[in-house]
Structure formats: structure tokens, C-alpha cells
Amino acid sequence: MDDAQPTWYTAAQVAERVPADRARRLLEKVLLEGFDPAADPGRISTPAGTGHLLLMPSSISAWTGVKVASVAPGNPDRGLPRIQAVYVLMDTETLTVRALLEGAALTALRTPAVSAVAADALAPPGPAHLVVFGTGPQAVGHVRAFAAIREPARVTVVGRRPERVRAVLAELADLDTVLAAGTPGDVAGADIVVCATSAAEPLFDGSLVRDGACVVAMGSHEADRRELDAGLVGRSLVVVEDVATALREAGDVVLAVAEGALEESALVPLRQVVTGAVTRREDAPNVFKGVGMSWQDLAVAVGVVDPQA
């Protein structure tokens, strides 16, 4: 019997052990080795207390894990985070708990990483003008993750509160690029657009996005919320982590299909662009809509505990 106690990894240790670009490579490796996200269990949500719990299990080869996240909308008024999480990592053979990880840090790391996997295949080559909507940690995380795959010639941040935009620009001041505050109209000159907001309605006029550009939307996993308008989604190559998951959780996709702008059959699974089975389009925008899936947490968690992964 193995009596060893599981190791606890703090948020700082998670970030130290898996830098942003290693997280991208861990996710890409899982897809290249043949894992199909369609096999991943769906996110489970159950009411609890004044909010709800999210359970996200997955199993890939020798490792199995589950993220348990709590969502308590009233917590910010109490000085507590709205979302808190822990990750439980087990070996698949015996389902013995091998490690516990701070779950919010894991989410903060894997979300921009999977966006970078998609953007590396979908964005134009060479120096990029990156336009980012949002001023939270995910906006900053996406800029840093994307800086590892494309040289940022310019980063434009769009947000509702000027003081928050200034704070994000100050946080990114170490990057060797031009940093600026912007407006929604700046998408017209963008090579890459990242939407990292809690918006329920489209953030900009999708007709402004030029052919060949890459647009990443990852702000929600709710079927009634979207950051992109149906016009943009309908004229783009649309890549999703998994088709069934997108049709269940991705409002940008669900609403475009409901409005007749997009056919379900046109959706492209992420693994097809990673393996090269489908390539980016020059004659249309390239959209990646991510909602976050359990396999992504597992792949990065394994990287935290195994330096050779």
C-alpha cells in the first residue's frame, strides 16, 4: 500500500513549474499524440450554497484528475474570490491521489495556453498587431502567451474603464513592443483579436475584421452569451475545442447557428488544425471559440508534477 501523502502545489509553484509557452506545448502534445477532446466528459454543474459547483474530470493515459471549482457570486462583497478551485491529480492505474494543485492558477494558465495553440495555427505569420478586449488576468495572460508564438509589433488594449486599461499596459511594460489603449474600431487593423471579457453582447462590428486575421473568443461558457456577432462567425473558418461541447456551451456558436448564420457541419475541431488536417484561411477570418475543457487542466497539471512531460 502506498501511504505517501499527496503533494500540494501552490499558485506560485504552478506558475513557476509551467511557464506560459510550456503550457501551450503540453496541450499541443496531447492533441498530436492522438487524444480526442470529444472523449472528454462534459462539465458538471450542481447548485450549492449561494452559488454552484463545477466538476471537471478527465483521464489521459497514465493520469486522471478532476477540478472542483466553486462559483459564489456574492463573494466579492465579502472580500473573497468569486471563483475558487482545487485540482485533484491521480494515477490512472490505482486512482490514488498523487497531488493537489491550486485550481484557479491552473485555469489562469491553461486558458491562454489553449488559445495560443489555436492561434499558432490560425494567425498570420510574422510580427502581429494584437488587439485585446478585456482588462482582467486573462487579458494579460493571453498577451504573454501570444507573445511566445508571434512577435508582437503592437498591442492595443480595449476596455470600459480607462484606469484598468492603464493598469494592464503598465503590467505589460516589460514587453518589447508598442503598447496603446484603443477602441473597438482597432480590430480593422488587427492580425490577432482576443476577446477576454464577461460581455453578453458582441464587442465590435465583425465586418471590420479583415480576411486572414485570427479572432479568439474565450470570455464565457454559457450558451446565451457571446463576444462575436453572427456576421463574423458566419463568414469565418470556425475552430472549436470539440463540436458537441461548443454546441452546448459556446454562445458565440450557439447563437450564430440559431440565427442561421452558421452551419453546425462547418465547425472544425481544434485537433484538426493542430495536426494540419485543416489549415487557416487567407480569404476569410479565422475564429477560435474556446470554453475550457477538463483535458486541458489535466495536461497542465501533469506538467506541474512531471518536469519531463
C-alpha positions in Angstrom: 0.0 0.0 0.0 1.3 3.5 -0.9 1.0 5.6 2.2 2.7 8.7 0.7 0.7 11.8 1.2 -0.2 13.8 -2.0 2.0 16.9 -2.6 0.3 20.3 -2.5 1.3 22.8 -5.2 0.5 26.5 -4.6 -0.4 29.0 -7.2 3.1 30.3 -7.3 4.5 26.8 -7.8 2.1 26.0 -10.6 3.2 29.2 -12.5 6.9 28.5 -11.8 6.8 24.9 -13.0 4.8 25.6 -16.1 5.6 28.9 -17.9 3.0 30.0 -20.4 4.7 28.6 -23.5 5.3 25.2 -21.9 1.6 25.1 -21.1 0.9 25.6 -24.8 3.3 22.8 -25.8 1.8 20.4 -23.2 -1.7 20.9 -24.7 -0.4 20.7 -28.3 1.5 17.5 -27.4 -1.7 15.8 -26.1 -3.5 16.5 -29.3 -0.6 15.4 -31.5 -0.4 12.2 -29.6 -3.9 11.3 -30.6 -6.1 12.4 -27.8 -9.6 13.4 -29.0 -11.3 16.0 -26.8 -14.7 14.6 -27.9 -13.9 11.8 -25.4 -13.7 14.2 -22.5 -16.6 14.2 -20.0 -18.8 17.3 -20.1 -18.5 19.9 -17.4 -20.8 19.1 -14.5 -22.6 21.9 -12.7 -24.6 21.5 -9.5 -26.2 24.1 -7.2 -24.5 24.6 -3.8 -25.0 27.2 -1.1 -25.4 30.6 -2.7 -23.9 29.5 -6.0 -22.8 26.3 -7.7 -20.0 23.8 -8.0 -18.3 22.9 -11.3 -16.8 19.4 -11.6 -14.4 18.8 -14.5 -13.0 15.2 -14.7 -10.7 13.8 -17.3 -8.4 10.8 -18.0 -5.5 10.8 -20.4 -3.2 7.7 -20.4 -1.4 7.3 -17.1 -3.1 10.2 -15.4 -6.6 11.0 -14.2 -7.8 14.2 -12.5 -10.7 16.4 -11.6 -11.0 20.1 -10.9 -13.6 21.2 -8.3 -14.5 24.8 -8.7 -16.9 26.8 -6.6 -18.7 29.9 -8.0 -20.2 32.2 -5.4 -21.5 35.4 -7.0 -21.8 37.2 -3.6 -18.2 36.5 -2.5 -16.6 39.8 -3.9 -18.8 41.7 -1.4 -17.2 39.6 1.3 -13.7 40.3 0.1 -13.5 36.7 -1.3 -12.9 35.5 -4.9 -16.0 34.7 -6.9 -14.4 31.5 -8.2 -12.2 29.2 -6.1 -10.8 25.8 -7.2 -8.7 22.9 -6.3 -7.3 20.2 -8.7 -7.0 16.5 -7.6 -4.5 14.6 -9.7 -4.4 10.7 -9.6 -2.6 7.9 -11.3 -5.0 6.1 -13.6 -4.0 2.6 -12.6 -4.9 2.8 -9.0 -6.8 6.2 -8.8 -4.5 7.1 -5.9 -4.3 10.8 -5.3 -0.8 11.9 -6.1 -1.1 15.7 -6.0 -3.4 18.6 -5.1 -3.0 21.9 -7.0 -4.4 25.4 -6.6 -7.1 25.2 -9.3 -7.6 28.9 -10.1 -3.9 29.2 -11.1 -4.3 26.2 -13.3 -7.3 27.8 -15.0 -5.4 31.0 -15.5 -2.6 29.1 -17.1 -4.3 26.6 -19.4 -6.9 29.1 -20.8 -4.5 31.3 -22.7 -2.4 28.3 -23.5 -5.2 26.6 -25.5 -5.9 29.9 -27.2 -2.3 30.1 -28.2 -2.4 26.5 -29.5 -5.2 27.6 -31.8 -3.7 31.0 -32.7 -0.4 29.4 -33.6 -2.2 27.5 -36.4 -4.7 30.2 -37.3 -2.9 33.6 -37.1 -0.9 35.2 -39.9 2.9 34.5 -39.7 5.3 37.2 -38.8 5.0 40.3 -36.5 1.5 40.9 -35.3 -0.8 43.7 -34.2 -2.7 42.2 -31.3 -5.9 43.8 -30.1 -7.2 42.6 -26.7 -10.6 43.2 -25.3 -10.6 43.0 -21.5 -8.6 44.2 -18.6 -8.5 41.1 -16.3 -5.9 38.5 -15.6 -7.0 36.5 -18.7 -6.3 39.5 -21.0 -2.8 39.8 -19.6 -2.3 36.1 -19.7 -3.3 35.9 -23.4 -0.9 38.7 -24.4 2.0 36.9 -22.7 1.0 33.5 -24.2 0.7 35.0 -27.7 4.0 36.9 -27.4 5.6 33.5 -27.4 4.1 32.4 -30.7 4.1 35.7 -32.7 6.4 38.7 -32.3 4.0 41.5 -31.1 4.6 44.6 -33.2 1.8 46.4 -31.4 -0.5 45.5 -28.5 -3.7 47.5 -28.2 -5.9 47.1 -25.1 -9.6 47.9 -25.2 -11.6 48.2 -22.0 -14.5 50.1 -20.5 -12.5 51.7 -17.6 -9.5 53.8 -18.6 -7.8 53.2 -15.3 -8.0 49.5 -15.8 -6.6 49.8 -19.3 -3.7 51.9 -18.0 -3.0 49.2 -15.3 -2.9 46.5 -17.9 -0.5 48.5 -20.1 1.8 49.1 -17.1 1.7 45.3 -16.3 2.8 44.6 -19.9 5.5 47.3 -20.0 8.3 44.7 -20.0 7.3 43.5 -23.5 9.4 44.8 -26.4 6.5 46.3 -28.3 4.3 49.3 -28.8 1.5 49.4 -26.1 -1.6 51.5 -26.5 -5.1 52.0 -25.4 -7.7 51.5 -28.1 -11.3 51.4 -29.3 -13.4 48.6 -30.9 -12.6 50.0 -34.3 -9.0 49.0 -34.0 -9.9 45.4 -35.0 -9.8 46.7 -38.6 -6.0 46.8 -38.5 -5.5 43.7 -36.3 -3.7 40.5 -37.1 -5.0 38.8 -33.9 -8.0 39.8 -31.8 -8.5 38.4 -28.4 -11.8 38.7 -26.5 -11.4 38.1 -22.8 -14.4 39.7 -21.3 -17.7 38.9 -19.4 -19.7 40.5 -22.2 -23.1 39.1 -23.1 -23.3 41.1 -26.4 -20.9 41.4 -29.3 -17.9 43.7 -28.5 -17.3 45.1 -32.0 -18.6 45.2 -35.6 -17.4 41.9 -37.0 -17.4 43.3 -40.6 -14.3 45.3 -39.7 -12.2 42.1 -39.2 -10.1 41.5 -42.3 -9.7 38.3 -44.2 -6.8 36.2 -42.9 -6.9 37.6 -39.3 -7.3 35.4 -36.3 -10.0 36.1 -33.7 -10.0 34.3 -30.3 -13.1 34.4 -28.1 -12.9 32.8 -24.7 -15.0 35.0 -22.3 -17.7 32.6 -21.4 -19.0 29.0 -21.5 -22.7 30.0 -21.5 -25.0 29.4 -24.4 -26.8 32.7 -24.2 -23.7 35.0 -24.1 -21.3 36.0 -26.9 -18.5 38.3 -27.7 -18.7 38.0 -31.5 -21.6 38.8 -33.8 -23.2 36.3 -36.1 -22.0 38.0 -39.2 -18.3 37.5 -38.3 -18.8 33.9 -37.1 -20.8 33.1 -40.3 -18.1 34.3 -42.7 -15.2 32.7 -40.9 -13.4 29.4 -40.5 -14.7 28.5 -37.0 -12.5 26.2 -34.9 -13.7 24.9 -31.5 -12.2 22.6 -28.9 -14.9 20.0 -29.5 -18.0 20.3 -31.7 -20.5 18.8 -29.2 -19.1 20.9 -26.4 -19.3 24.1 -28.5 -22.9 23.4 -29.5 -23.8 23.0 -25.8 -21.8 25.8 -24.2 -20.4 28.3 -26.7 -22.8 31.2 -27.1 -20.9 32.7 -30.0 -21.5 29.4 -31.9 -24.9 28.5 -30.5 -26.5 31.9 -31.3 -24.9 32.1 -34.8 -26.4 28.7 -35.6 -29.8 29.7 -34.2 -29.8 32.8 -36.3 -29.0 30.9 -39.5 -25.5 32.4 -40.0 -23.5 29.2 -39.3 -24.0 25.6 -40.1 -23.1 23.0 -37.4 -21.3 21.0 -40.1 -18.9 23.9 -40.7 -17.3 23.7 -37.2 -13.7 22.4 -37.2 -12.3 20.6 -34.1 -9.1 22.1 -32.8 -7.2 18.8 -33.2 -7.7 19.0 -37.0 -5.8 22.3 -37.2 -3.1 21.2 -34.8 -2.4 18.1 -36.9 -2.6 20.1 -40.2 -5.7 18.3 -41.5 -7.3 21.7 -41.8 -5.3 24.9 -42.4 -6.0 28.6 -41.9 -7.8 30.6 -44.5 -6.5 33.7 -46.2 -9.8 34.5 -47.8 -11.8 34.7 -44.6 -11.2 35.4 -40.9 -10.1 32.5 -38.7 -12.1 32.3 -35.4 -11.3 30.1 -32.4 -14.1 29.9 -29.8 -12.9 28.2 -26.5 -15.0 27.4 -23.5 -12.3 25.5 -21.5 -12.3 21.7 -21.1 -11.3 19.2 -18.5 -8.4 17.6 -20.5 -6.6 21.0 -20.6 -6.5 21.2 -16.8 -5.2 17.6 -16.7 -2.5 18.1 -19.3 -1.1 21.2 -17.5 -1.4 19.6 -14.0 0.7 16.6 -15.2 3.3 19.2 -16.4 3.4 20.7 -12.9 4.3 17.4 -11.2 6.4 15.9 -14.0 9.2 18.1 -15.5 9.7 15.5 -18.3 6.1 15.6 -19.5 
